[in-house]
């Protein structure tokens, strides 16, 4: 993305941008919390993150799942046990290696991820609709640059089959200044 020149009189105020991003993050956390309201009796936010990883990855070994979530395998196992008890995930033997167990979502787990994602998308869309077209374009450019600097891949489009990640990069190294 080409860098635009600063308008005359503008300052490069890292603190002002940081405050604006922190404020936006509070709004996004509130949207996320509201979108999880329907499933919060059954799963915690970390467990929901696990559901999302399973929804995007498909059947996954426990060690790989723990690594993607950056938790200890024992923590991941406890989370999986709770998701299985809630009917949102299950285990199956790896067809390529019968000694391995793969973890996967149940149909109910897939539905939970899709419902939460749809609620989140609808609430964010309602907020974005209140912006002018010029503000929308500026927001797209600013957030694309912010996400790229943070190493977060773009969320899929509305008509993509895969649900979007929920705010953490699992495969992309964090971009850092050298």
C-alpha positions as CSV (number, residue, x, y, z in Angstrom):
1,X,0.0,0.0,0.0
2,X,1.6,3.3,-1.0
3,X,2.2,5.7,1.8
4,X,0.2,8.9,1.7
5,X,1.7,12.3,2.5
6,X,0.6,14.0,5.8
7,X,-1.7,16.9,5.3
8,X,-0.3,20.3,6.1
9,X,-0.5,21.0,9.9
10,X,-0.9,17.3,10.8
11,X,1.4,15.8,13.3
12,X,2.7,12.2,13.7
13,X,1.3,11.7,17.2
14,X,1.8,8.0,18.1
15,X,0.1,8.6,21.5
16,X,-3.1,9.9,19.8
17,X,-3.2,7.0,17.4
18,X,-2.6,4.6,20.3
19,X,-5.4,6.1,22.3
20,X,-7.7,5.9,19.2
21,X,-6.8,2.2,18.7
22,X,-7.4,1.4,22.4
23,X,-10.8,3.1,22.2
24,X,-11.7,1.1,19.1
25,X,-10.4,-2.1,20.8
26,X,-12.8,-1.5,23.7
27,X,-15.6,-1.2,21.2
28,X,-14.6,-4.4,19.4
29,X,-14.2,-6.3,22.6
30,X,-17.8,-5.2,23.6
31,X,-19.1,-6.3,20.2
32,X,-17.2,-9.6,20.6
33,X,-18.7,-10.1,24.1
34,X,-22.2,-9.4,22.9
35,X,-21.8,-11.8,20.0
36,X,-20.7,-14.6,22.4
37,X,-23.7,-14.0,24.8
38,X,-25.7,-16.9,23.4
39,X,-22.9,-19.5,23.9
40,X,-21.2,-18.0,27.0
41,X,-23.1,-20.4,29.4
42,X,-21.4,-23.3,27.6
43,X,-17.9,-22.0,26.6
44,X,-15.3,-19.5,27.8
45,X,-13.6,-17.1,25.4
46,X,-10.5,-19.3,25.3
47,X,-12.7,-22.3,24.5
48,X,-14.4,-20.4,21.8
49,X,-11.0,-19.5,20.3
50,X,-10.4,-23.2,20.2
51,X,-13.7,-23.8,18.4
52,X,-12.7,-21.2,15.8
53,X,-9.3,-22.8,15.2
54,X,-10.9,-26.2,14.8
55,X,-13.5,-24.6,12.4
56,X,-10.7,-23.2,10.2
57,X,-8.3,-26.1,10.5
58,X,-10.5,-29.1,10.6
59,X,-9.5,-32.2,12.4
60,X,-6.3,-31.4,14.4
61,X,-4.0,-33.1,16.8
62,X,-4.0,-31.9,20.4
63,X,-0.3,-30.8,20.3
64,X,-0.9,-28.8,17.1
65,X,-4.0,-27.2,18.6
66,X,-2.2,-26.3,21.8
67,X,0.6,-24.7,19.7
68,X,-1.8,-22.7,17.6
69,X,-3.5,-21.4,20.7
70,X,-0.2,-20.9,22.5
71,X,-1.2,-22.9,25.5
72,X,0.2,-26.0,27.2
73,X,-1.0,-29.3,25.9
74,X,-2.5,-30.1,29.3
75,X,-4.5,-26.9,29.2
76,X,-5.7,-27.6,25.6
77,X,-6.7,-31.1,26.8
78,X,-8.9,-29.7,29.6
79,X,-10.5,-27.3,27.1
80,X,-11.2,-30.1,24.7
81,X,-12.7,-32.2,27.4
82,X,-15.1,-29.4,28.3
83,X,-16.0,-28.8,24.6
84,X,-16.7,-32.5,24.2
85,X,-18.9,-32.5,27.3
86,X,-20.8,-29.5,25.9
87,X,-21.3,-31.4,22.6
88,X,-19.3,-28.9,20.5
89,X,-16.3,-31.1,19.7
90,X,-15.3,-34.7,19.6
91,X,-12.3,-37.0,19.1
92,X,-11.7,-39.4,16.2
93,X,-8.8,-41.7,15.3
94,X,-6.4,-40.4,12.7
95,X,-7.0,-42.5,9.6
96,X,-3.3,-42.1,8.7
97,X,-2.0,-43.2,12.1
98,X,-4.4,-45.1,14.4
99,X,-2.3,-44.3,17.4
100,X,-3.1,-40.6,17.0
101,X,-6.3,-38.8,18.0
102,X,-7.7,-35.9,16.0
103,X,-10.0,-33.3,17.5
104,X,-12.8,-31.8,15.4
105,X,-16.0,-29.8,15.7
106,X,-19.4,-31.4,15.9
107,X,-22.2,-30.0,13.8
108,X,-23.4,-28.1,16.9
109,X,-19.9,-26.7,17.3
110,X,-19.8,-25.5,13.6
111,X,-23.2,-24.0,14.1
112,X,-22.1,-22.1,17.3
113,X,-19.0,-20.6,15.5
114,X,-21.1,-19.6,12.5
115,X,-23.8,-18.0,14.7
116,X,-21.4,-16.0,16.8
117,X,-19.5,-14.9,13.7
118,X,-22.7,-13.8,12.0
119,X,-23.8,-11.8,15.0
120,X,-20.4,-10.1,15.2
121,X,-20.3,-9.3,11.5
122,X,-23.9,-7.9,11.7
123,X,-23.1,-5.6,14.6
124,X,-19.9,-4.4,13.0
125,X,-21.7,-3.8,9.7
126,X,-24.3,-1.7,11.6
127,X,-21.5,0.5,13.0
128,X,-19.8,0.8,9.7
129,X,-23.0,1.8,8.0
130,X,-23.1,5.0,10.2
131,X,-19.8,6.2,8.6
132,X,-19.7,8.2,5.4
133,X,-18.2,6.6,2.3
134,X,-15.0,8.7,2.8
135,X,-14.7,7.6,6.4
136,X,-15.2,4.0,5.4
137,X,-12.4,4.2,2.8
138,X,-10.1,5.9,5.3
139,X,-10.9,3.2,7.9
140,X,-10.2,0.4,5.4
141,X,-6.8,1.9,4.6
142,X,-5.9,2.6,8.2
143,X,-7.0,-0.9,9.5
144,X,-5.3,-2.7,6.6
145,X,-2.0,-0.9,7.4
146,X,-2.5,-1.6,11.1
147,X,-3.3,-5.3,10.6
148,X,-0.3,-5.7,8.2
149,X,2.0,-4.1,10.8
150,X,0.7,-6.5,13.4
151,X,0.9,-9.6,11.2
152,X,-2.8,-10.3,11.2
153,X,-4.2,-11.9,7.9
154,X,-7.3,-10.3,6.5
155,X,-10.7,-11.7,7.5
156,X,-12.5,-13.5,4.7
157,X,-15.2,-11.8,2.7
158,X,-18.9,-12.3,3.6
159,X,-19.4,-14.9,0.9
160,X,-16.2,-16.9,1.8
161,X,-17.0,-20.4,3.2
162,X,-14.4,-20.1,6.1
163,X,-15.3,-18.2,9.2
164,X,-12.8,-15.4,10.0
165,X,-10.2,-15.7,12.8
166,X,-11.2,-13.8,15.9
167,X,-8.3,-11.5,16.4
168,X,-5.1,-13.5,16.6
169,X,-2.7,-14.5,14.0
170,X,-1.9,-18.2,14.2
171,X,0.5,-18.6,11.2
172,X,1.9,-15.2,10.5
173,X,5.0,-14.0,12.3
174,X,4.6,-10.6,13.9
175,X,6.0,-7.8,11.8
176,X,8.7,-5.8,13.6
177,X,10.9,-2.9,12.6
178,X,14.6,-3.9,12.2
